[in-house]
C-alpha cells in the first residue's frame, strides 16, 4: 500500500492525539517506520500495517493509502541494524 498524501497521514495522527511513537506502539512497528511513511522516505507498506494504522486513526484505509501494482519487496531495517524482507501487497 502507498500513502496517498503524507500531510493527510500526519494530520490524521495529530487529530487522533498520537505521537509517532504512540502510533508505532499501537501498530506494532517502529517510530522510524511511521516517520518514514509521513515524510515519504518509505513509499509504501504492507496492507496489514496500512489497515492497522487506519484503524487506530479512525479512518478508512482508502482515505490514507492506495493499492498499487508492480510492488517489489521492500527491505525493512530495524533500529538494531538487522534486516528482513517484507512484501508490499499490490
GIDACOR-V621769 format. One record per pair of residues at least 4 apart in sequence whose C-alpha atoms are under 7 Angstrom apart, sorted by the first residue. I is the first residue (numbers start at 1). J is the second residue. D is the distance in whole Angstrom. If there is no record, write none. Layout:
i=(I & I)
j=(J & J)
d=(D & D)
This chain:
i=(1 & 1 & 1 & 1 & 1 & 1 & 1 & 1 & 1 & 1 & 1 & 1 & 2 & 2 & 2 & 2 & 2 & 2 & 2 & 3 & 3 & 3 & 3 & 3 & 3 & 4 & 4 & 4 & 5 & 6 & 6 & 6 & 6 & 7 & 8 & 8 & 9 & 9 & 9 & 10 & 10 & 11 & 12 & 12 & 13 & 13 & 13 & 14 & 16 & 18 & 18 & 19 & 20 & 20 & 20 & 20 & 21 & 21 & 22 & 23 & 24 & 24 & 24 & 24 & 24 & 25 & 27 & 27 & 27 & 29 & 30 & 31 & 32 & 33 & 34 & 35 & 36 & 36 & 36 & 37 & 37 & 37 & 44 & 45 & 45 & 45 & 46 & 46 & 46 & 46 & 47 & 47 & 48 & 49 & 50 & 50 & 50 & 51 & 51 & 52 & 53 & 54 & 54 & 54 & 54 & 55 & 59 & 61 & 62 & 67 & 68 & 69 & 70 & 71 & 71 & 71 & 72 & 72 & 73 & 73 & 73 & 73 & 74 & 74 & 74 & 74 & 75 & 75 & 75 & 75 & 76 & 76 & 76 & 76 & 77 & 77 & 77 & 77 & 78 & 78)
j=(44 & 45 & 46 & 47 & 50 & 65 & 66 & 67 & 68 & 88 & 89 & 90 & 43 & 44 & 45 & 65 & 66 & 67 & 68 & 37 & 43 & 44 & 64 & 65 & 66 & 64 & 65 & 66 & 9 & 10 & 38 & 39 & 40 & 11 & 12 & 64 & 13 & 38 & 64 & 14 & 38 & 15 & 16 & 57 & 17 & 18 & 57 & 18 & 57 & 22 & 23 & 23 & 24 & 31 & 34 & 35 & 25 & 31 & 26 & 27 & 28 & 29 & 30 & 31 & 34 & 29 & 49 & 52 & 53 & 33 & 34 & 35 & 36 & 37 & 38 & 39 & 40 & 41 & 42 & 41 & 42 & 43 & 88 & 49 & 50 & 88 & 50 & 87 & 88 & 89 & 51 & 89 & 52 & 53 & 54 & 61 & 65 & 55 & 61 & 56 & 57 & 58 & 59 & 60 & 61 & 59 & 63 & 65 & 66 & 90 & 90 & 90 & 90 & 88 & 89 & 90 & 87 & 88 & 85 & 86 & 87 & 88 & 85 & 86 & 87 & 88 & 83 & 84 & 85 & 86 & 83 & 84 & 85 & 86 & 81 & 82 & 83 & 84 & 82 & 83)
d=(5 & 5 & 6 & 6 & 7 & 6 & 5 & 5 & 6 & 7 & 6 & 7 & 6 & 4 & 7 & 5 & 5 & 6 & 7 & 7 & 7 & 6 & 6 & 4 & 6 & 6 & 5 & 6 & 7 & 6 & 5 & 6 & 7 & 6 & 6 & 7 & 6 & 6 & 6 & 6 & 6 & 6 & 6 & 6 & 6 & 6 & 6 & 6 & 6 & 5 & 6 & 6 & 6 & 6 & 6 & 7 & 6 & 5 & 6 & 6 & 6 & 5 & 5 & 5 & 6 & 6 & 7 & 6 & 6 & 7 & 7 & 6 & 6 & 6 & 6 & 6 & 6 & 5 & 5 & 6 & 5 & 7 & 7 & 6 & 7 & 6 & 6 & 7 & 5 & 6 & 6 & 6 & 6 & 6 & 6 & 7 & 7 & 6 & 6 & 6 & 6 & 6 & 5 & 6 & 5 & 6 & 7 & 6 & 6 & 6 & 5 & 5 & 7 & 6 & 7 & 6 & 7 & 7 & 7 & 6 & 5 & 6 & 6 & 6 & 6 & 7 & 7 & 6 & 5 & 6 & 6 & 6 & 6 & 7 & 6 & 6 & 5 & 7 & 6 & 7)
